[in-house]
Amino acid sequence: MITGDIVQEKAEITKIHRLEFLSENIVMCVFTLGSKFTYKGVLNDDLPTVTSIFKKVNNFWKIYWMQRSSGNSDLSLWD
């Protein structure tokens, strides 16, 4: 992002598939992300599945770990 190779146009949660409190300070969330961006001049309009772990630090929720699948998610797999 700092180099300017990636220009983010849109990043919004399309659907939350799983939200689980692992403890009072740690939460896991699996969701589909509508993501539209340009990478080195090439437009990408993706629908990846993302797994995130959030950790509460000093009363603020912060992303502790995140994994993003490539390509497009098949939302019917979550039904």
N, CA, C and O atoms as a GROMACS GRO file, in nm:
protein
  316
    1MET      N    1   0.083  -0.120   0.000
    1MET     CA    2   0.000   0.000   0.000
    1MET      C    3   0.087   0.126   0.000
    1MET      O    4   0.054   0.225  -0.065
    2ILE      N    5   0.196   0.122   0.072
    2ILE     CA    6   0.283   0.239   0.083
    2ILE      C    7   0.349   0.272  -0.051
    2ILE      O    8   0.370   0.389  -0.082
    3THR      N    9   0.382   0.169  -0.130
    3THR     CA   10   0.451   0.191  -0.258
    3THR      C   11   0.360   0.248  -0.365
    3THR      O   12   0.408   0.300  -0.466
    4GLY      N   13   0.228   0.238  -0.345
    4GLY     CA   14   0.134   0.285  -0.444
    4GLY      C   15   0.098   0.181  -0.548
    4GLY      O   16   0.020   0.208  -0.639
    5ASP      N   17   0.154   0.059  -0.535
    5ASP     CA   18   0.121  -0.050  -0.628
    5ASP      C   19  -0.025  -0.091  -0.617
    5ASP      O   20  -0.087  -0.133  -0.715
    6ILE      N   21  -0.081  -0.079  -0.495
    6ILE     CA   22  -0.221  -0.116  -0.471
    6ILE      C   23  -0.302   0.010  -0.444
    6ILE      O   24  -0.268   0.090  -0.357
    7VAL      N   25  -0.409   0.026  -0.519
    7VAL     CA   26  -0.503   0.137  -0.497
    7VAL      C   27  -0.637   0.073  -0.462
    7VAL      O   28  -0.703   0.014  -0.548
    8GLN      N   29  -0.678   0.086  -0.335
    8GLN     CA   30  -0.802   0.025  -0.285
    8GLN      C   31  -0.921   0.113  -0.320
    8GLN      O   32  -0.922   0.232  -0.288
    9GLU      N   33  -1.021   0.055  -0.386
    9GLU     CA   34  -1.143   0.128  -0.420
    9GLU      C   35  -1.257   0.091  -0.326
    9GLU      O   36  -1.336   0.177  -0.286
   10LYS      N   37  -1.266  -0.039  -0.292
   10LYS     CA   38  -1.376  -0.085  -0.206
   10LYS      C   39  -1.329  -0.204  -0.124
   10LYS      O   40  -1.256  -0.290  -0.174
   11ALA      N   41  -1.369  -0.208   0.000
   11ALA     CA   42  -1.347  -0.325   0.087
   11ALA      C   43  -1.460  -0.325   0.188
   11ALA      O   44  -1.460  -0.247   0.284
   12GLU      N   45  -1.557  -0.414   0.168
   12GLU     CA   46  -1.671  -0.418   0.259
   12GLU      C   47  -1.712  -0.563   0.284
   12GLU      O   48  -1.705  -0.648   0.195
   13ILE      N   49  -1.754  -0.589   0.406
   13ILE     CA   50  -1.798  -0.724   0.443
   13ILE      C   51  -1.929  -0.753   0.372
   13ILE      O   52  -2.027  -0.680   0.386
   14THR      N   53  -1.930  -0.862   0.295
   14THR     CA   54  -2.049  -0.905   0.222
   14THR      C   55  -2.136  -0.994   0.308
   14THR      O   56  -2.259  -0.981   0.310
   15LYS      N   57  -2.071  -1.086   0.381
   15LYS     CA   58  -2.145  -1.178   0.467
   15LYS      C   59  -2.054  -1.230   0.577
   15LYS      O   60  -1.940  -1.269   0.550
   16ILE      N   61  -2.105  -1.232   0.700
   16ILE     CA   62  -2.032  -1.292   0.812
   16ILE      C   63  -2.079  -1.437   0.823
   16ILE      O   64  -2.198  -1.464   0.837
   17HIS      N   65  -1.984  -1.530   0.816
   17HIS     CA   66  -2.016  -1.672   0.820
   17HIS      C   67  -2.004  -1.728   0.961
   17HIS      O   68  -2.080  -1.817   1.000
   18ARG      N   69  -1.910  -1.677   1.036
   18ARG     CA   70  -1.888  -1.729   1.171
   18ARG      C   71  -1.825  -1.620   1.256
   18ARG      O   72  -1.730  -1.553   1.215
   19LEU      N   73  -1.879  -1.603   1.376
   19LEU     CA   74  -1.825  -1.510   1.474
   19LEU      C   75  -1.825  -1.582   1.607
   19LEU      O   76  -1.931  -1.618   1.659
   20GLU      N   77  -1.708  -1.604   1.661
   20GLU     CA   78  -1.698  -1.684   1.782
   20GLU      C   79  -1.604  -1.618   1.884
   20GLU      O   80  -1.489  -1.587   1.853
   21PHE      N   81  -1.656  -1.598   2.004
   21PHE     CA   82  -1.574  -1.546   2.113
   21PHE      C   83  -1.497  -1.662   2.172
   21PHE      O   84  -1.555  -1.753   2.232
   22LEU      N   85  -1.365  -1.660   2.156
   22LEU     CA   86  -1.280  -1.765   2.209
   22LEU      C   87  -1.247  -1.740   2.356
   22LEU      O   88  -1.219  -1.833   2.431
   23SER      N   89  -1.250  -1.614   2.394
   23SER     CA   90  -1.236  -1.571   2.534
   23SER      C   91  -1.295  -1.431   2.540
   23SER      O   92  -1.347  -1.380   2.441
   24GLU      N   93  -1.289  -1.368   2.656
   24GLU     CA   94  -1.346  -1.233   2.664
   24GLU      C   95  -1.260  -1.130   2.590
   24GLU      O   96  -1.304  -1.018   2.566
   25ASN      N   97  -1.137  -1.168   2.554
   25ASN     CA   98  -1.046  -1.075   2.486
   25ASN      C   99  -1.004  -1.120   2.346
   25ASN      O  100  -0.925  -1.052   2.281
   26ILE      N  101  -1.055  -1.235   2.300
   26ILE     CA  102  -1.017  -1.286   2.169
   26ILE      C  103  -1.141  -1.334   2.094
   26ILE      O  104  -1.222  -1.410   2.147
   27VAL      N  105  -1.155  -1.288   1.969
   27VAL     CA  106  -1.268  -1.322   1.884
   27VAL      C  107  -1.216  -1.370   1.748
   27VAL      O  108  -1.121  -1.314   1.694
   28MET      N  109  -1.281  -1.474   1.695
   28MET     CA  110  -1.251  -1.520   1.560
   28MET      C  111  -1.370  -1.488   1.471
   28MET      O  112  -1.485  -1.508   1.510
   29CYS      N  113  -1.341  -1.438   1.352
   29CYS     CA  114  -1.447  -1.405   1.257
   29CYS      C  115  -1.407  -1.455   1.119
   29CYS      O  116  -1.295  -1.433   1.073
   30VAL      N  117  -1.501  -1.524   1.052
   30VAL     CA  118  -1.484  -1.568   0.914
   30VAL      C  119  -1.590  -1.496   0.832
   30VAL      O  120  -1.709  -1.502   0.864
   31PHE      N  121  -1.548  -1.426   0.727
   31PHE     CA  122  -1.642  -1.348   0.648
   31PHE      C  123  -1.599  -1.342   0.502
   31PHE      O  124  -1.484  -1.369   0.469
   32THR      N  125  -1.694  -1.306   0.417
   32THR     CA  126  -1.666  -1.281   0.276
   32THR      C  127  -1.653  -1.131   0.258
   32THR      O  128  -1.734  -1.053   0.310
   33LEU      N  129  -1.551  -1.092   0.185
   33LEU     CA  130  -1.518  -0.950   0.168
   33LEU      C  131  -1.534  -0.912   0.021
   33LEU      O  132  -1.473  -0.973  -0.066
   34GLY      N  133  -1.615  -0.811  -0.005
   34GLY     CA  134  -1.621  -0.753  -0.140
   34GLY      C  135  -1.504  -0.658  -0.152
   34GLY      O  136  -1.498  -0.558  -0.081
   35SER      N  137  -1.412  -0.687  -0.242
   35SER     CA  138  -1.288  -0.612  -0.251
   35SER      C  139  -1.260  -0.572  -0.396
   35SER      O  140  -1.250  -0.657  -0.484
   36LYS      N  141  -1.249  -0.443  -0.419
   36LYS     CA  142  -1.219  -0.392  -0.552
   36LYS      C  143  -1.095  -0.303  -0.541
   36LYS      O  144  -1.095  -0.205  -0.466
   37PHE      N  145  -0.990  -0.339  -0.616
   37PHE     CA  146  -0.866  -0.264  -0.609
   37PHE      C  147  -0.789  -0.278  -0.739
   37PHE      O  148  -0.817  -0.366  -0.820
   38THR      N  149  -0.692  -0.190  -0.757
   38THR     CA  150  -0.602  -0.197  -0.873
   38THR      C  151  -0.464  -0.231  -0.821
   38THR      O  152  -0.414  -0.167  -0.729
   39TYR      N  153  -0.403  -0.333  -0.882
   39TYR     CA  154  -0.266  -0.372  -0.846
   39TYR      C  155  -0.178  -0.355  -0.968
   39TYR      O  156  -0.193  -0.426  -1.068
   40LYS      N  157  -0.085  -0.259  -0.960
   40LYS     CA  158   0.006  -0.227  -1.071
   40LYS      C  159  -0.070  -0.208  -1.201
   40LYS      O  160  -0.030  -0.257  -1.307
   41GLY      N  161  -0.182  -0.135  -1.191
   41GLY     CA  162  -0.261  -0.102  -1.309
   41GLY      C  163  -0.364  -0.205  -1.351
   41GLY      O  164  -0.440  -0.181  -1.445
   42VAL      N  165  -0.367  -0.321  -1.285
   42VAL     CA  166  -0.462  -0.427  -1.320
   42VAL      C  167  -0.578  -0.426  -1.219
   42VAL      O  168  -0.556  -0.439  -1.099
   43LEU      N  169  -0.702  -0.410  -1.270
   43LEU     CA  170  -0.820  -0.406  -1.185
   43LEU      C  171  -0.853  -0.545  -1.132
   43LEU      O  172  -0.853  -0.642  -1.207
   44ASN      N  173  -0.881  -0.555  -1.003
   44ASN     CA  174  -0.925  -0.679  -0.937
   44ASN      C  175  -1.057  -0.650  -0.868
   44ASN      O  176  -1.069  -0.554  -0.793
   45ASP      N  177  -1.155  -0.733  -0.894
   45ASP     CA  178  -1.286  -0.722  -0.829
   45ASP      C  179  -1.313  -0.860  -0.768
   45ASP      O  180  -1.374  -0.946  -0.831
   46ASP      N  181  -1.267  -0.878  -0.645
   46ASP     CA  182  -1.264  -1.009  -0.579
   46ASP      C  183  -1.372  -1.024  -0.474
   46ASP      O  184  -1.430  -0.926  -0.426
   47LEU      N  185  -1.397  -1.149  -0.439
   47LEU     CA  186  -1.489  -1.185  -0.331
   47LEU      C  187  -1.420  -1.292  -0.246
   47LEU      O  188  -1.464  -1.407  -0.245
   48PRO      N  189  -1.312  -1.256  -0.174
   48PRO     CA  190  -1.238  -1.355  -0.097
   48PRO      C  191  -1.305  -1.387   0.036
   48PRO      O  192  -1.384  -1.309   0.088
   49THR      N  193  -1.271  -1.504   0.090
   49THR     CA  194  -1.308  -1.539   0.226
   49THR      C  195  -1.192  -1.499   0.316
   49THR      O  196  -1.076  -1.526   0.284
   50VAL      N  197  -1.223  -1.436   0.428
   50VAL     CA  198  -1.121  -1.386   0.520
   50VAL      C  199  -1.145  -1.448   0.658
   50VAL      O  200  -1.258  -1.455   0.705
   51THR      N  201  -1.037  -1.491   0.720
   51THR     CA  202  -1.041  -1.536   0.859
   51THR      C  203  -0.959  -1.438   0.940
   51THR      O  204  -0.844  -1.411   0.907
   52SER      N  205  -1.017  -1.384   1.047
   52SER     CA  206  -0.947  -1.286   1.130
   52SER      C  207  -0.958  -1.323   1.277
   52SER      O  208  -1.060  -1.374   1.324
   53ILE      N  209  -0.852  -1.295   1.348
   53ILE     CA  210  -0.852  -1.307   1.493
   53ILE      C  211  -0.837  -1.165   1.547
   53ILE      O  212  -0.743  -1.093   1.511
   54PHE      N  213  -0.928  -1.126   1.634
   54PHE     CA  214  -0.924  -0.994   1.697
   54PHE      C  215  -0.888  -1.011   1.844
   54PHE      O  216  -0.934  -1.104   1.910
   55LYS      N  217  -0.807  -0.920   1.894
   55LYS     CA  218  -0.765  -0.925   2.034
   55LYS      C  219  -0.792  -0.788   2.097
   55LYS      O  220  -0.760  -0.684   2.040
   56LYS      N  221  -0.851  -0.791   2.216
   56LYS     CA  222  -0.879  -0.667   2.288
   56LYS      C  223  -0.752  -0.626   2.364
   56LYS      O  224  -0.703  -0.699   2.450
   57VAL      N  225  -0.700  -0.507   2.330
   57VAL     CA  226  -0.580  -0.454   2.392
   57VAL      C  227  -0.613  -0.315   2.445
   57VAL      O  228  -0.651  -0.226   2.369
   58ASN      N  229  -0.598  -0.296   2.576
   58ASN     CA  230  -0.630  -0.167   2.639
   58ASN      C  231  -0.770  -0.119   2.603
   58ASN      O  232  -0.792  -0.001   2.575
   59ASN      N  233  -0.865  -0.212   2.603
   59ASN     CA  234  -1.007  -0.185   2.577
   59ASN      C  235  -1.040  -0.153   2.431
   59ASN      O  236  -1.150  -0.107   2.402
   60PHE      N  237  -0.948  -0.177   2.338
   60PHE     CA  238  -0.970  -0.157   2.195
   60PHE      C  239  -0.950  -0.289   2.123
   60PHE      O  240  -0.854  -0.362   2.151
   61TRP      N  241  -1.041  -0.321   2.030
   61TRP     CA  242  -1.027  -0.443   1.949
   61TRP      C  243  -0.931  -0.415   1.835
   61TRP      O  244  -0.946  -0.317   1.762
   62LYS      N  245  -0.830  -0.503   1.821
   62LYS     CA  246  -0.729  -0.487   1.716
   62LYS      C  247  -0.716  -0.618   1.639
   62LYS      O  248  -0.737  -0.726   1.693
   63ILE      N  249  -0.682  -0.605   1.512
   63ILE     CA  250  -0.657  -0.726   1.432
   63ILE      C  251  -0.526  -0.786   1.480
   63ILE      O  252  -0.421  -0.721   1.478
   64TYR      N  253  -0.534  -0.910   1.523
   64TYR     CA  254  -0.418  -0.982   1.574
   64TYR      C  255  -0.359  -1.070   1.464
   64TYR      O  256  -0.237  -1.087   1.457
   65TRP      N  257  -0.446  -1.126   1.378
   65TRP     CA  258  -0.403  -1.213   1.269
   65TRP      C  259  -0.512  -1.212   1.163
   65TRP      O  260  -0.631  -1.206   1.196
   66MET      N  261  -0.473  -1.219   1.033
   66MET     CA  262  -0.571  -1.222   0.926
   66MET      C  263  -0.517  -1.306   0.809
   66MET      O  264  -0.399  -1.300   0.776
   67GLN      N  265  -0.606  -1.384   0.748
   67GLN     CA  266  -0.575  -1.465   0.632
   67GLN      C  267  -0.681  -1.438   0.528
   67GLN      O  268  -0.800  -1.436   0.559
   68ARG      N  269  -0.638  -1.418   0.404
   68ARG     CA  270  -0.732  -1.388   0.294
   68ARG      C  271  -0.713  -1.493   0.186
   68ARG      O  272  -0.601  -1.519   0.142
   69SER      N  273  -0.824  -1.553   0.142
   69SER     CA  274  -0.815  -1.647   0.029
   69SER      C  275  -0.799  -1.567  -0.100
   69SER      O  276  -0.828  -1.447  -0.103
   70SER      N  277  -0.753  -1.632  -0.204
   70SER     CA  278  -0.742  -1.565  -0.333
   70SER      C  279  -0.867  -1.594  -0.415
   70SER      O  280  -0.941  -1.689  -0.387
   71GLY      N  281  -0.889  -1.512  -0.515
   71GLY     CA  282  -1.000  -1.537  -0.607
   71GLY      C  283  -1.136  -1.508  -0.549
   71GLY      O  284  -1.152  -1.425  -0.459
   72ASN      N  285  -1.234  -1.579  -0.602
   72ASN     CA  286  -1.373  -1.557  -0.564
   72ASN      C  287  -1.427  -1.671  -0.479
   72ASN      O  288  -1.406  -1.789  -0.510
   73SER      N  289  -1.494  -1.635  -0.375
   73SER     CA  290  -1.557  -1.733  -0.286
   73SER      C  291  -1.688  -1.780  -0.345
   73SER      O  292  -1.758  -1.704  -0.411
   74ASP      N  293  -1.720  -1.906  -0.320
   74ASP     CA  294  -1.850  -1.961  -0.359
   74ASP      C  295  -1.940  -1.951  -0.235
   74ASP      O  296  -1.933  -2.034  -0.145
   75LEU      N  297  -2.025  -1.848  -0.232
   75LEU     CA  298  -2.110  -1.824  -0.115
   75LEU      C  299  -2.206  -1.938  -0.088
   75LEU      O  300  -2.252  -1.953   0.025
   76SER      N  301  -2.239  -2.019  -0.188
   76SER     CA  302  -2.332  -2.130  -0.168
   76SER      C  303  -2.273  -2.237  -0.076
   76SER      O  304  -2.348  -2.317  -0.019
   77LEU      N  305  -2.141  -2.240  -0.061
   77LEU     CA  306  -2.078  -2.337   0.030
   77LEU      C  307  -2.111  -2.310   0.175
   77LEU      O  308  -2.097  -2.398   0.260
   78TRP      N  309  -2.154  -2.187   0.206
   78TRP     CA  310  -2.184  -2.148   0.344
   78TRP      C  311  -2.331  -2.168   0.381
   78TRP      O  312  -2.369  -2.147   0.496
   79ASP      N  313  -2.414  -2.209   0.285
   79ASP     CA  314  -2.558  -2.227   0.314
   79ASP      C  315  -2.583  -2.355   0.391
   79ASP      O  316  -2.698  -2.386   0.423
   0.00000   0.00000   0.00000
